[in-house]
Amino acid sequence: MRLSKSPTRVSINDVAVRDGFQSEPMFVPTEVKIRLIDRLSQSGLAKIEVTSFVSPRAIPNLRDAEEVMRGIARAADVIYVSLVPNERGCERALACGVGEINLVMSAGERHNLANMRMTCEQSLEQFRCVMAMIKGTGVRVNGTIATAFGCPFEGDQAPSKIMRTAARYLDMGMRSVTLADTTGMAAPLQVGELVQIFLQTFRGVPLTLHFHNTRGMGLANVIAAVDAGARSFDASLGGIGGCPFAPGATGNICTEDLVHMLELCGIDTGVDLDRLLAIAKDLPRILGHDVPGQVLKAGKRTDLHPHQASPQSV
């Protein structure tokens, strides 16, 4: 496959320990999370989303946020991210030495009410308070626009609306933006167009794409985004995770499947795929169920198997 814009390097960010584990039916022990993050830190990922500093009552599976963030062994070339919903969460994150804070608001008003229990304007007011707390700390802040490619309650979101939201983020002092396909509604043509508009509107602003594979188009959307100029992607080990406030939504695109595909397209990710697959292999045991990742099941395209002649039919 030939891409019209052929990048030499694409950055991969893993979100499994936060986005994936938060919706699991069972609590993953703190020491297991720490050990998994430490292994991921040695795989060549650009960022790891470690946890979310939300109320333990809201997301019990992440009630150990402080212990995990303080317990990991930090690699110098990896940025450790946490999601922060409000000032209290920001205070907790800063006390743990987080490397980057991620603030999230849905483009769709109804989804934001379901997900964050507040209007978009209320979310933005929370962000202003968080940004005031972070000022002078040197901590990076990324602003995520959820449901950027469609809201399950409102439908498509106009590109102009997404650009206005991004502009408000940047005006507050956020350094980078993520466009998230929170409910898996994105399609390749739409992705290419929105990425081009963003890159032309906000030249030099780091952009990340966060895709879900709800309708089987996750990796196709990555190719469309790369072709339009995107160079950073979120993904989840094993393809676990998903939005609990989106009817029918399934998991994130799979980190090892994404790396495998990009390598076959001649695109360097800096990620050690064999090491990543070895880590993903332990996920079914940790979670107690199978995971969606395909390369984990089928092996890499380059893997060969011994030939065994079939018995002749009678």
Secondary structure as GFF3:
##gff-version 3
##sequence-region A 1 314
A	DSSP	beta_strand	11	14	.	.	.	ID=ss1
A	DSSP	pi_helix	16	20	.	.	.	ID=ss2
A	DSSP	three_ten_helix	21	23	.	.	.	ID=ss3
A	DSSP	alpha_helix	30	40	.	.	.	ID=ss4
A	DSSP	beta_strand	47	52	.	.	.	ID=ss5
A	DSSP	three_ten_helix	60	62	.	.	.	ID=ss6
A	DSSP	alpha_helix	65	71	.	.	.	ID=ss7
A	DSSP	beta_strand	79	83	.	.	.	ID=ss8
A	DSSP	alpha_helix	87	95	.	.	.	ID=ss9
A	DSSP	beta_strand	100	106	.	.	.	ID=ss10
A	DSSP	alpha_helix	109	116	.	.	.	ID=ss11
A	DSSP	alpha_helix	120	134	.	.	.	ID=ss12
A	DSSP	beta_strand	140	146	.	.	.	ID=ss13
A	DSSP	alpha_helix	159	172	.	.	.	ID=ss14
A	DSSP	beta_strand	176	180	.	.	.	ID=ss15
A	DSSP	alpha_helix	188	201	.	.	.	ID=ss16
A	DSSP	beta_strand	207	210	.	.	.	ID=ss17
A	DSSP	alpha_helix	218	228	.	.	.	ID=ss18
A	DSSP	beta_strand	232	235	.	.	.	ID=ss19
A	DSSP	three_ten_helix	237	239	.	.	.	ID=ss20
A	DSSP	alpha_helix	255	264	.	.	.	ID=ss21
A	DSSP	alpha_helix	273	280	.	.	.	ID=ss22
A	DSSP	alpha_helix	283	287	.	.	.	ID=ss23
A	DSSP	alpha_helix	295	298	.	.	.	ID=ss24
###
